Amino acid sequence: MNFLSSMKASAELTCGKLMLKKNEMEEKRRKTMLVCGKAISIMTMACMFIMMSGMMTFAAGSKSSASGLISNIVAIILAMFRWVGVVLLVWGVAQFIMAIKRTDAESKSDAIQTIICAIVLISLKTVIQNLGIDGLEVKDANI
């Protein structure tokens, strides 16, 4: 009986030590998370402050107007269309040459469609300038 009681006491002592270590580790983890949580919170607030703080900007002057801005945007887009058209034209010609080599009718028609789309994209600026849309003045892109 004495042996069983000593085993029980030993088991309780071991379990108590394990529970104590577990509680100590839990407390240490809680303190670490508290410190890290505060640091993370401070960093988050600092980032939000930096992102939300305003930056002073100045207008270009009295020369700029809404129609001038729209005209500049249209000119930039048309310049991009022109360059995309040039790339598509080169691609379509290369496709057409390969289709002639393979004697493939479907590839030839696809290549011709690509070439036609490229020609339309390249000439789009001239078409829009000649349409004379209500005060839209298309100039060269001023970037």
N, C-alpha and C positions, 0 to 999 in steps of 0.2 A: 504494500500500500504506500509505503514511504517512497518507493521508486517511482510510482505513478504520479504522486504529488510533486516530486522533484522534476519529472519530465514536463508536467503541466506548467509548473512555475518557469521552467526554462523556455518553454514554447511561448508563454505569455511575455516573458522578458524579450525574447527575440522578436516577436510580433510587435511589441511596444517600441523596440528600437527601430524596426522597419517603418512603423507608422510615424515615428518621430522624424526619421530621415525623409520620408515621403512629405511630411508637412514642411520640413525645412526646405526641401527642394521646391515645393509648391510656393512657399513664401519668397524664395529667391527668384523664381520665375515671375511671380507677380510684381516684385520690385523692378526687375529688369524690364518687363513689359510697360510698367508705369513710366520709367525713364525714357524708354524708346518711344512710347506713345506720345509723350510730351514733345520729344524731338521731332517726330514725324508730324505732329500737329503744328509745331512752329514752322517747319519747313514748308508745309502745305499753305499755311497762311502767308508766308513770305512770297511763295510763288504766285499765289492768287493776287497779292498786292502788286507785284511787279507786272503781271499780265493785265491787270485792270487799271493800272495807273495810266493816265492820259499822256499823250505826247503832243507837244505843241507843233502844229503845222501851219504853214503860211500859204495863202492862195497865190496863184501865178500872177495875178494882177488884173487890171480891168480889161485887158485884151481878150482874155479867155471868156468864152460864153458856152452855153449849152450846145448850140448848133456847131460851134467849132470843135467841141469835144466829141460830139456824135460824128462829125465829118472825119476827125482823126481816127476814131474807132473803126469806122467803115473802111477808111484807107488801109489801116493795119490788117483788117480781115481780108480785104481784097488782095493785098500783097501776099498774105499767107496762101490764099486760094491760088494765086498765080504760081507760087513755088511748088505747091502740091500738084498742080496741073503739069508743071515741067517734069516732076518726078514720075507722075503717072504716064506721061507721054513716052518717056524713056522706057518705062516698064512695059507699056503696051507695044512699042516697036520691038522690044526684045521677045515678047510673047508671040508676036506675029511672025517673026523670023523663025522661032522654034516651031510654030505651027506649020509653016511652009515646009520646014525640014521633015516633019513627021507626016505631012499630008493629012492633017486632021481638021475636018471642016468645023467642028464645034469649037475647037481651040482658036481657029481663025476668027470666028464670029465673036468670041469673047475678047480677043485681042483688039478687034476693030471697035467694039463697044468701049473698051478702056481708052483707046486713042480718041474716040469722039468725046468722051467725058473729059479727058485731059484738055482737048481743044476748047471745050465750053468753059472749063475753069480758067484757062489762060486768058480767054477773051471776055470774061465776065466784067472786068473793070471798064472796058471800052463800051460794053452794052449798057451798063448802069450810067456811065457818063452821058451817053447819047439819049437815054430815056428822059433826062431832065426832070427828075422827081422833085417836086415842090421845094425848091430852095436847097436841095442837097448838093453840096459842092464837093466833089471827090478830088482830093489832091494826093500828092505823095505822102506816104506815112511819115509823120514827125514823131519819132520815138525819143 
